[in-house]
Amino acid sequence: MFAWVMDAPQGAALSRDRFGDTLGGSRISRAVEIMDQRKLDRISQQLFEDVNAGMSVLTLYLGYRLDLFRKIQARGSVTPSELAKDAGCSERYVREWLEGLSANGYLEYDPRTRRFGLSPEHAAVLTDHDSRTFSIPWVCFIPSFSSVLPLLLKAFRTGDGVSYDQYGVDLLEAIGGGNRPMYLSDYVSRWIPAMPDVHRKLLQGGRVAEVGCGGGWSSIALARGFSQVHIDAVDVDPASIAEARRNAAQAGLSDRISFTCAPIEKAPLNGPYDLITAFECIHDLPRPVEALRRMREMAGTDGAVLVSDEAVGETLEENRTLVGRLNYNFSVLHCLPQAMGFTGSAATGAIMPSSTMRKFASEAGFRGIEILEIENPVWRFYRLNP
């Protein structure tokens, strides 16, 4: 199919001789004759590019899990034989991997020396954990989502869900490692200063509760930035809590961050707290209004509630953007399925516009909601006033 689409002259109508008779039907022939060839070419080209992008992610994943990018960076540049020896891998596989990623723009190649390397820009994305642009953990989403496809096919037919734990360790790596640079670089320096009164409180010490802490990197970032703050963090996923405790211990912050495995509605936390946060998780919760109501109670009269969620538009038309398309994919493959498994779930999904957030907050008893002026390419930040 793709061959004749790509070969057809731009704007040309397809004839019955070329297509209709092959499928044995004049109705098909007449339908094809009125197609817009440019649109047909564009759709086919998009599909080719999307398939290649998916395969590129899996090729990147191999390099990430085999630690090939770091080994390239350690040498400065490598030949296939050098990298294969350093990584303990087959040289034939390594050569194909290097050439493939170079052809797809993820590695530099010098044809004179036949060596492969990483530019400073490549390194910032692929190897530098301290860079704001370190993004390679995101590739772990694709193997994670692929692993649950049989379950997801069944869920589509039954209306059931796919539980969070069934997405495996790759999901934890993608979320924790993917968000880590943003937490460490922006949370203390940009997000908290957008609430000056909260900033002043935390400088003097204070109590913070975090809902949906995941691997703990947001709590670690806050504890590093405010040396007298104590944080109580909760998450419903046991594997995430275990990882968060390990990360906090390695950071030397176990004495100031406590982690509890429980839904926020049932977590044994006693307010009031100066700040309660929920980063990119309200849309995932099966009962978001109940969770927000508990957060309001924990904040008392003087605490603040900071929520971040997806920066999506109000309508389908407004979400024909990269952020919108990305979040629709997240929603279909993960956010909606993991919520659908709960009885009476709100089944919000990742496409949660500000109007929905306002509705949830109002039903939870918040008197006001403010969208903070924080620049972020994918998240929108809300301050909820108890």
C-alpha positions in Angstrom: 0.0 0.0 0.0 2.7 2.5 1.0 4.6 2.0 -2.2 1.8 3.2 -4.5 1.0 6.0 -2.2 4.5 7.3 -2.2 5.0 6.8 -5.9 1.8 8.6 -7.0 2.2 12.1 -8.6 1.4 14.9 -6.2 -2.4 15.7 -6.4 -3.1 13.0 -8.8 -6.4 11.0 -8.5 -5.9 7.3 -8.4 -7.3 5.4 -11.3 -9.4 2.3 -11.3 -6.8 0.5 -13.3 -4.3 1.0 -10.6 -6.4 0.3 -7.5 -10.0 -0.3 -8.0 -9.8 -3.4 -10.1 -7.2 -4.9 -7.9 -9.6 -5.0 -5.1 -12.4 -6.1 -7.4 -15.0 -3.4 -6.8 -16.2 -0.3 -8.7 -17.5 1.2 -5.4 -13.9 1.1 -4.0 -12.6 2.5 -7.2 -15.0 5.5 -7.2 -14.1 6.2 -3.5 -10.4 6.2 -4.3 -10.9 8.5 -7.3 -12.3 11.3 -5.1 -9.5 11.1 -2.5 -7.2 14.0 -1.9 -3.8 12.6 -3.0 -1.8 15.1 -1.0 -3.8 14.2 2.2 -3.3 10.5 1.5 0.5 11.1 1.1 0.6 13.1 4.2 -1.2 10.5 6.3 1.0 7.7 5.0 4.1 9.7 5.6 3.0 10.4 9.2 2.4 6.7 9.8 5.9 5.9 8.5 7.5 8.5 10.7 5.5 7.4 13.8 6.5 3.8 13.2 10.2 4.8 12.8 9.9 6.9 16.0 8.6 4.0 17.9 11.4 1.8 16.7 14.0 4.5 17.5 12.7 4.6 21.1 13.3 0.9 21.4 16.8 1.2 20.0 17.5 4.1 22.4 16.2 1.9 25.2 18.7 -0.8 24.4 21.5 1.7 24.7 20.1 3.1 28.0 19.7 -0.3 29.6 23.1 -1.6 28.4 24.7 1.7 29.5 26.2 2.3 26.1 25.7 6.1 26.1 27.8 6.5 29.2 30.5 4.3 27.9 30.7 6.3 24.7 30.9 9.5 26.8 33.6 8.1 28.9 35.9 7.5 25.9 34.9 10.7 24.1 34.4 8.7 20.9 34.4 5.0 20.1 34.7 2.4 17.3 32.3 -0.5 17.3 34.9 -2.9 18.6 35.9 -0.5 21.5 32.4 -0.1 22.6 31.6 -3.8 22.3 34.6 -4.6 24.5 33.8 -1.9 27.1 30.1 -3.1 27.3 30.7 -6.8 27.1 28.4 -7.0 24.0 28.6 -8.5 20.5 30.5 -6.3 18.1 28.1 -7.0 15.3 25.1 -5.9 17.3 27.0 -2.8 18.6 28.0 -1.7 15.1 24.4 -1.9 13.8 23.2 0.0 16.9 25.8 2.8 16.5 25.1 3.2 12.8 21.3 3.1 13.3 21.3 5.8 16.0 23.7 7.9 14.0 21.4 7.7 10.9 18.5 8.7 13.1 20.4 11.7 14.6 21.2 10.5 18.1 25.0 10.0 17.7 27.7 11.9 15.9 29.9 10.1 13.3 33.2 11.1 11.8 33.6 9.3 8.4 37.4 10.1 8.4 38.1 8.2 11.6 35.0 6.0 11.6 34.3 6.9 15.2 31.1 7.6 16.9 30.5 10.1 19.7 28.2 12.4 21.6 28.1 16.2 21.1 27.6 18.3 24.2 24.0 18.6 23.3 23.5 14.9 22.9 25.2 14.3 26.2 22.9 16.8 28.0 19.9 14.7 26.9 21.4 11.2 27.0 24.0 11.0 29.8 24.1 14.1 32.1 21.9 13.3 35.1 22.3 16.9 36.4 21.2 18.5 33.2 17.7 20.1 33.0 17.3 18.4 29.6 18.3 14.9 30.7 15.5 12.9 29.0 16.6 9.4 28.2 14.6 7.7 31.0 11.4 8.7 29.1 12.1 5.9 26.5 11.2 3.4 29.2 7.5 4.3 28.7 7.4 2.4 25.5 8.5 -1.0 26.7 6.2 -0.5 29.7 3.1 0.3 27.7 4.0 -2.5 25.2 4.1 -5.1 28.0 0.5 -4.5 29.0 -1.0 -4.5 25.5 -2.7 -8.0 25.9 -4.3 -6.7 29.2 -5.3 -3.5 27.5 -6.9 -5.3 24.6 -9.0 -7.2 27.1 -9.8 -4.1 29.1 -11.1 -2.3 26.0 -13.6 -5.2 25.6 -14.6 -5.6 29.2 -14.4 -2.0 30.5 -12.0 -3.2 33.3 -8.7 -1.6 34.2 -5.0 -2.4 34.1 -3.5 -1.9 37.5 -0.5 0.3 38.1 1.8 -2.5 39.2 1.3 -4.4 36.0 3.2 -1.8 34.0 6.4 -2.9 35.7 9.7 -1.3 36.6 10.1 0.5 33.3 7.2 2.7 34.2 8.8 3.6 37.5 12.0 4.4 35.7 10.3 6.6 33.1 8.3 8.6 35.6 11.0 8.9 38.3 14.0 9.4 36.1 12.1 11.5 33.6 10.8 14.0 36.1 13.9 14.1 38.3 15.8 16.8 36.4 12.7 19.1 36.5 12.2 18.6 40.3 15.9 19.2 41.1 16.3 22.3 38.9 12.9 24.0 39.1 10.9 23.0 42.2 12.8 25.2 44.7 14.1 27.9 42.4 10.9 28.6 40.3 7.8 26.9 41.6 7.9 27.7 45.4 8.9 31.4 44.8 5.6 31.7 42.8 3.9 31.6 46.2 5.9 34.2 48.3 4.0 33.5 51.5 4.7 29.8 51.3 8.4 30.5 50.4 8.8 32.6 53.6 7.3 29.8 55.7 9.5 27.1 54.3 12.6 29.2 54.9 11.8 29.2 58.6 10.9 25.5 58.6 7.6 23.9 58.2 5.6 20.8 57.5 4.9 19.6 54.0 2.7 16.7 52.8 3.1 15.2 49.3 0.5 13.2 47.5 1.6 10.7 44.8 5.4 11.0 45.6 6.5 8.3 43.2 10.2 7.8 43.5 10.6 10.6 46.0 12.6 13.1 43.8 10.3 16.1 44.4 10.5 15.5 48.2 14.3 15.2 48.0 14.5 18.4 46.0 12.4 20.3 48.5 14.3 19.0 51.5 17.6 20.0 49.9 16.3 23.5 49.2 14.8 24.1 52.7 17.0 22.6 55.4 14.5 22.7 58.2 11.4 21.4 56.4 9.9 18.0 57.3 8.0 16.2 54.6 5.4 13.4 54.9 5.0 11.7 51.5 2.4 9.2 50.4 1.9 6.9 47.4 -0.4 3.9 46.7 2.3 1.9 44.9 4.6 -0.2 47.2 7.4 -0.4 44.6 7.5 3.4 44.3 7.6 3.9 48.1 10.5 1.4 48.4 12.4 3.3 45.7 11.6 6.6 47.3 13.0 5.4 50.6 16.2 4.2 48.9 16.6 7.5 47.1 16.1 9.5 50.3 18.6 7.3 52.2 21.2 7.8 49.5 20.6 11.5 49.7 21.0 11.5 53.4 17.5 12.8 54.0 15.7 9.9 55.7 15.5 11.8 58.9 13.4 14.6 57.3 11.3 12.7 54.8 8.9 10.0 55.7 7.2 7.8 53.2 3.8 6.0 53.6 2.2 3.5 51.3 -1.5 4.5 51.3 -4.1 6.4 49.4 -4.3 10.0 50.7 -7.9 9.5 51.8 -6.7 6.8 54.3 -3.1 8.0 55.0 -2.3 8.4 58.8 -1.3 12.0 58.4 -2.3 14.7 60.8 -2.4 18.4 59.8 -2.2 21.2 59.7 0.5 21.4 57.0 2.0 24.5 55.6 2.1 23.1 52.1 0.4 20.1 50.5 1.5 19.1 47.0 0.2 16.8 44.3 2.3 16.7 41.1 0.8 15.2 38.0 -1.4 12.7 39.8 -4.9 14.2 40.3 -6.1 13.1 36.9 -4.9 9.5 37.8 -6.8 9.3 41.0 -10.0 7.2 40.9 -11.7 9.6 43.4 -10.1 13.0 42.9 -12.7 15.0 44.8 -12.3 12.8 47.9 -8.5 13.2 47.7 -8.7 16.9 47.3 -11.2 17.2 50.2 -8.7 15.3 52.5 -5.9 17.7 51.3 -8.1 20.7 52.1 -8.7 19.3 55.6 -4.9 18.7 56.1 -4.1 22.3 55.1 -6.3 23.8 57.8 -7.0 27.5 57.5 -3.5 28.8 56.7 -1.9 26.1 54.6 -1.6 26.1 50.8 -2.3 23.3 48.3 -0.1 23.2 45.2 -1.3 21.0 42.3 0.3 20.5 39.0 -1.4 18.7 36.1 -1.3 18.5 32.4 -1.3 21.8 30.4 -4.0 20.6 28.1 -6.7 22.6 26.3 -10.5 22.6 26.9 -11.5 21.0 23.6 -10.3 18.4 21.2 -9.5 21.2 18.7 -7.3 22.9 21.2 -5.5 19.6 21.9 -4.2 19.1 18.3 -0.8 20.1 19.7 2.2 18.1 20.7 1.2 18.3 24.4 -2.3 17.4 23.6 -1.4 14.5 21.3 1.2 13.2 23.9 -1.4 13.3 26.7 -4.0 11.5 24.7 -1.5 8.7 24.1 -0.6 8.6 27.8 -4.3 8.6 28.7 -5.2 5.7 26.4 -2.2 3.6 27.3 -1.9 4.3 31.0 -3.7 7.0 32.9 -7.3 5.9 32.0 -6.7 2.1 32.3 -5.0 2.3 35.7 -8.0 4.3 37.1 -10.7 2.2 35.4 -10.0 -0.8 37.7 -11.6 1.0 40.7 -15.3 0.8 41.4 -16.9 4.2 41.0 -13.8 5.7 39.4 -14.0 9.2 38.0 -12.0 7.9 35.0 -10.7 11.4 34.4 -7.8 10.5 32.1 -4.8 12.7 31.2 -6.9 15.2 29.3 -7.9 17.2 32.4 -8.4 20.8 31.4 -8.5 23.7 34.0 -12.3 23.7 34.0 -12.3 20.1 35.3 -9.7 20.9 37.9 -11.8 23.9 39.0 -14.9 21.6 39.3 -13.1 19.0 41.4 -11.6 21.7 43.7 -15.0 23.4 44.1 -16.7 20.1 45.0 -13.9 19.4 47.5 -14.7 22.6 49.3 -11.9 24.9 48.1 -13.0 28.6 48.1 -10.6 29.7 45.4 -8.3 28.4 42.7 -5.4 30.3 41.2 -3.4 29.3 38.1 0.2 30.3 39.0 2.5 32.1 36.6 5.0 29.3 36.3 6.5 28.6 32.9 6.5 24.9 32.1 6.1 23.2 28.7 3.9 20.4 29.8 2.4 21.2 33.3 -0.1 23.8 34.6 0.2 24.8 38.3 -2.8 25.5 40.5 -2.8 27.0 44.0 -6.0 25.9 45.9 -7.1 28.1 48.8 -8.7 26.2 51.6 
